[in-house]
Amino acid sequence: MSSSNIKIIPIQQSKIDSVDFNNLTFGTVFSDYMFECDYKDGAWQNPTVKPYENISVAPSARVFHYGQAVFEGMKAYKDDNDAIFLFRPEENYERINKSSERLAIPAFPKDYFFNGLTELLKLDKDWIKKGVGNSMYIRPFVIATQPAISASPADEYKFMIILSPAQAYYAGEVRVLFAEEYSRAADGGVGFAKAAGNYAAQFYPTKLANEKGFQQIIWTDANSHEYLEEAGTMNIFFRVGDTLITTPNNDRILDGITRKSVIQLAKDNDINLEIRRISVAEIKEAAKNGSLKEIFGSGTATVINPIAGFSHGGEEFELPKLDTSYASFFKEKLMNIQYNISEDPYGWRFKI
Ligand SMILES: *Cc1c(COP(=O)(O)O)cnc(C)c1O
């Protein structure tokens, strides 16, 4: 793929020597370069890779007033021979445009997305460290920059990609609350989109959950709060007996790439899989009769995140500690593909 349409402005000096790669706090350190492209006069133009720096946006830009913004989350991985890979990046590309469409943001061209990302990762390749668990977190995003505060879609936008080196981290035991009052998304809303506002709206209920000693909330359907949907930055799986269960996608649920990869792996490894609605009552009953073996989340940031316990209606439940879990099985399978350790029968790896 030619990157000739991308302008490159070189850095004066790399910041890499000032970074302690063994003590990274997720999402706080950024690499030398960023990608920037502006939408003006009806077209995306001037795709540029340039030094990571502050940007100048008018205070009247619509993003500040109406939250017209979407983002993606993806990762680059380095193998033992210094080759760099992405995991199913076409899916991220398609999803950001799906999110954009819902927020009335113009679609971003594919060659700019892939050429910009490739150029950026090549320039910042030394920031991607080898070793399973190390990665480069990639954050593409779009913001409405038109300086005008009328409540309508903007006609100017900025598409950017920033890179943040990440280490494997152990989040500690995660206990969750099943939502009984607040909701993340509603029918016909924007829950399926990675729209900035979806995340801000979760902060307050999650803060309340944190104060009660729970790290996260599992959101339930907004109408009845009887059906389990997703974790807000992760999709969610339940293992009852040896059956793996996850909720179907709908317009309230983010169509996770890790989720669809787990589903594929379950099918190909003879794990009994059910994609159907899951009621809170059913999971509480399974916890009481001992058939609930696992709950885990899936998402790019942590791949698979096992859940140690949950609470609902004032009752608390602990999950059993298993020697061989589905969670660790899927995590290993996925990471072996991501880090070029195993075969990739699905063509999920994308070499930079
Ligand atoms: C990003 C995200 C996920 C996970 O998606 P992946 O593609 O697997 O990273 C799940 N739920 C929500 C709400 C998300 O924003």
PDBQT file of the ligand as one rigid body, heavy atoms in Angstrom, charges set to zero:
ROOT
HETATM    1  C1  LIG A 401     -14.966  -0.870  22.557  1.00  0.00    +0.000 C 
HETATM    2  C2  LIG A 401     -16.068  -1.473  23.345  1.00  0.00    +0.000 A 
HETATM    3  C3  LIG A 401     -16.193  -2.858  23.551  1.00  0.00    +0.000 A 
HETATM    4  C4  LIG A 401     -15.157  -3.842  23.109  1.00  0.00    +0.000 C 
HETATM    5  O1  LIG A 401     -14.953  -3.873  21.731  1.00  0.00    +0.000 OA
HETATM    6  P1  LIG A 401     -13.618  -4.496  21.134  1.00  0.00    +0.000 P 
HETATM    7  O2  LIG A 401     -13.761  -4.300  19.670  1.00  0.00    +0.000 OA
HETATM    8  O3  LIG A 401     -13.615  -5.942  21.508  1.00  0.00    +0.000 OA
HETATM    9  O4  LIG A 401     -12.474  -3.772  21.730  1.00  0.00    +0.000 OA
HETATM   10  C5  LIG A 401     -17.314  -3.325  24.220  1.00  0.00    +0.000 A 
HETATM   11  N1  LIG A 401     -18.245  -2.484  24.688  1.00  0.00    +0.000 NA
HETATM   12  C6  LIG A 401     -18.151  -1.151  24.526  1.00  0.00    +0.000 A 
HETATM   13  C7  LIG A 401     -19.220  -0.278  25.039  1.00  0.00    +0.000 C 
HETATM   14  C8  LIG A 401     -17.045  -0.611  23.868  1.00  0.00    +0.000 A 
HETATM   15  O5  LIG A 401     -16.944   0.714  23.731  1.00  0.00    +0.000 OA
ENDROOT
TORSDOF 0
